[in-house]
Amino acid sequence: MNDLARLKDEIAVIGVGNTRYGNFPDVDEYGLAAQAFRNAVADCGIDKDRIDGLLVCRIPYYARMGEVLGLNPRWSLTLPPHGRMSGMGIIEAATAIAAGHATHVALLYANIGRSRRVNYGGDESPGTWDPWGFTSPGAAHAMMFRRHMELYGTTTRQLAEVSVSVRYHACLNPDAVMRDPITIEDHESARFITAPLRLLDYCLINDGAVCMILTTKERARDFRKPPVLISGFGAQETFSPSAIANFDMDFWHPALRVAGEQAYGMAGVKHGDVDALMCYDNFSPTILFGLEGLGFCPQGEAGRFVEGGALSLGGRLPTNTDGGHLSNSYMQGWALNVEAVRQLRGECGARQVPDCEVVQYVQATPCTRSIIYTRG
Amino acid sequence: MSYDKPLPRIDPLNKPFWDAARQNRLVVQHCPACGDVRFPPSPVCPKCLDPNQDWSEVSGRGTLESWVDFHRAYWSGYADGLPYRVCLVRLEEGPLLVSNLVGPSDAARLGAAVEVVFEAATEAVTLPKFTLSPDGAGEPT
């Protein structure tokens, strides 16, 4: 019994846009989001006054955002800055359209963390374990990866494969922030931040904004670009132990399995049909967790799965073809969903996955989500 | 010498934990109604929602579930003491604690037996930390 399955292929992404990514101290979230919005509007050719739904994430005040864009939508929703809201937001917008709350929804995300020197740890984000010096999402992922090493024999050289493949894609993406190729040896000699994780296991922190515009499959035909369909999605939260933020003893494996099975079942897609995977990579281990939880390999075998460039374009499962958070841009999942759309449109130039028909997004986080996109 | 690392934000809910630590006792929150135990404390029992919670002393023994070595000082007080080792411990009684693994810890491995030690940070605050148990052997989990 799964009523959500009725929404298979009902909602389409019609427009996507982003700013440049980098360090922009002279512009705020509204300015960046407005640029992304202009680009998404131009991408699909929509009259912006047809937009009657607005979802904002990591933007201080939804009403100011609406005012800046000259929008008074029928439906709006604000999501906090946490790095897991993209998957949630896209699914919420799709269901809002299906329910009739709005016909054309713009989703906006902006981040000014680079120019404002956000640290993601210490007094900036107080937690229960500060007296023991335990802080930051990176440390939580280091704690998980150490467990993975101990339980399954996964090595840091295997982890390096993730960073190397994702960086390779960034080198093919003219818009990516980090475009110098790296090797496994570069990864292994990078400085530790929270051992066993090193600098090259950490995502970037950069400024930028992303916009997506969604509507129904029927209305999608009215616009400039071929629609990309939301064919399936799935969700499962894991809220304990939330005192240890961004951490799960079992690598979110149970939640990923539930969310993945729902998404595959709804879309009528199998693992072998997935042409590219977009996996939330705030830290490199999350890609291993995502591969295992979705069932691309048995639990504990992702280290072996990724060896030999399996995640690179031309490999077994091209993953984060834009360069991900590790090397393209830290847009907290939003840019990965935009990349899914561009791959399915065939707009990706040197990094284009040939004959790309099915792209899956996944976020291995306390709010696990997966979305399967297909060519309309 | 003043202590320049972060100190706990002691509030009415967690005060019994820190009061006990000052007496070199490790306690976790306990539900008299259903027996659930946990840390950090919760305003109601997450299992049965009973609002009347108390505290029970635990053995201080547990197993090492993971560890991380911090090479970055997120607080300036750590700058001269890098790297430092943070551990994840499953207490015999069930709750998970994050703490520091102190003393010789080259033999750290998943499932290793650990036990609590108490380090006074200030006159008001004592931190429960963990060491590898002398006999070393724990059952891998």
HADDOCK unambig.tbl for C-alpha pairs under 7 A between the chains (distance, minus, plus):
assign (segid A and resid 121 and name CA) (segid B and resid 74 and name CA) 6.20 0.50 0.50
assign (segid A and resid 122 and name CA) (segid B and resid 74 and name CA) 4.84 0.50 0.50
assign (segid A and resid 122 and name CA) (segid B and resid 75 and name CA) 5.87 0.50 0.50
assign (segid A and resid 129 and name CA) (segid B and resid 98 and name CA) 6.46 0.50 0.50
assign (segid A and resid 130 and name CA) (segid B and resid 6 and name CA) 5.98 0.50 0.50
assign (segid A and resid 131 and name CA) (segid B and resid 6 and name CA) 5.02 0.50 0.50
assign (segid A and resid 131 and name CA) (segid B and resid 7 and name CA) 5.01 0.50 0.50
assign (segid A and resid 131 and name CA) (segid B and resid 8 and name CA) 5.65 0.50 0.50
assign (segid A and resid 132 and name CA) (segid B and resid 99 and name CA) 5.52 0.50 0.50
assign (segid A and resid 132 and name CA) (segid B and resid 100 and name CA) 6.01 0.50 0.50
assign (segid A and resid 134 and name CA) (segid B and resid 86 and name CA) 6.56 0.50 0.50
assign (segid A and resid 139 and name CA) (segid B and resid 68 and name CA) 6.85 0.50 0.50
assign (segid A and resid 142 and name CA) (segid B and resid 68 and name CA) 6.22 0.50 0.50
assign (segid A and resid 143 and name CA) (segid B and resid 66 and name CA) 5.79 0.50 0.50
assign (segid A and resid 143 and name CA) (segid B and resid 67 and name CA) 5.70 0.50 0.50
assign (segid A and resid 143 and name CA) (segid B and resid 68 and name CA) 5.62 0.50 0.50
assign (segid A and resid 146 and name CA) (segid B and resid 66 and name CA) 6.10 0.50 0.50
assign (segid A and resid 146 and name CA) (segid B and resid 67 and name CA) 6.75 0.50 0.50
assign (segid A and resid 147 and name CA) (segid B and resid 65 and name CA) 6.96 0.50 0.50
assign (segid A and resid 147 and name CA) (segid B and resid 66 and name CA) 5.48 0.50 0.50
assign (segid A and resid 150 and name CA) (segid B and resid 110 and name CA) 6.04 0.50 0.50
assign (segid A and resid 192 and name CA) (segid B and resid 71 and name CA) 6.04 0.50 0.50
assign (segid A and resid 193 and name CA) (segid B and resid 70 and name CA) 6.34 0.50 0.50
assign (segid A and resid 193 and name CA) (segid B and resid 71 and name CA) 5.04 0.50 0.50
assign (segid A and resid 193 and name CA) (segid B and resid 72 and name CA) 5.56 0.50 0.50
assign (segid A and resid 194 and name CA) (segid B and resid 68 and name CA) 6.11 0.50 0.50
assign (segid A and resid 194 and name CA) (segid B and resid 69 and name CA) 5.41 0.50 0.50
assign (segid A and resid 194 and name CA) (segid B and resid 70 and name CA) 4.56 0.50 0.50
assign (segid A and resid 194 and name CA) (segid B and resid 71 and name CA) 5.73 0.50 0.50
assign (segid A and resid 195 and name CA) (segid B and resid 68 and name CA) 5.68 0.50 0.50
assign (segid A and resid 195 and name CA) (segid B and resid 69 and name CA) 4.94 0.50 0.50
assign (segid A and resid 195 and name CA) (segid B and resid 70 and name CA) 6.45 0.50 0.50
assign (segid A and resid 196 and name CA) (segid B and resid 68 and name CA) 6.87 0.50 0.50
